[in-house]
């Protein structure tokens, strides 16, 4: 898989799910909010931690790269 595709997949997963860190917070509390409940709280009452989103994307990119590397090594061994 190309690097750009892995980055976009990682960003999409991080944006939608917020795993393993929450990157959207309600301004009054330290409660993580999912992207699906933004409109329940109102966009003006939320704080967006973009550095956490970037870290989350980087972690997911590393995980996808590791899974791809293991998958390729298993495929090469099974073909031999």
RANOR-V330963 format. One record per backbone hydrogen bond with DSSP energy under -1.0 kcal/mol. NH is the residue of the N-H (numbers start at 1). CO is the residue of the C=O. If there is no record, write none. Layout:
nh co
NH CO
NH CO
This chain:
nh co
6 2
7 3
8 4
9 5
10 6
11 7
12 8
13 9
14 10
15 11
16 12
17 13
25 47
26 31
27 45
33 24
37 34
41 37
42 38
45 42
47 25
49 23
50 48
53 49
54 50
55 51
56 52
57 53
58 54
59 55
60 56
61 57
62 58
63 59
64 60
65 61
66 62
67 63
68 64
69 65
70 66
71 67
72 68
73 69
74 70
75 71
76 72
77 73
78 74
79 75
